[in-house]
Amino acid sequence: MNIVKINVTVYGRYKNIAGNQTIQLDITDGNTLRDVIDVFVKQYPMTKKDKSRMIVTKNKMYSSYDTMITEEDEVSIAPPVVSGG
């Protein structure tokens, strides 16, 4: 089993939930942003309701959940944007 260690920057309420702006996740089931999201939600269950709407970036570019990643990539996760309208 190949383990990829990903450093993730989290924003908004995720920073409070995680207790830090930067966290490290061990990804064992694949190497896409979806795998990062799955591990993040598993580690921080309070974020589960946002799972399909989280905003993710790879190397400061908005990316699809199917985007491939490596340990060198900069990954960030932010809560979905909510409109009051």
Order of alpha helices (4+ residues) and beta strands (2+ residues): beta-alpha-beta-alpha-beta-beta-beta
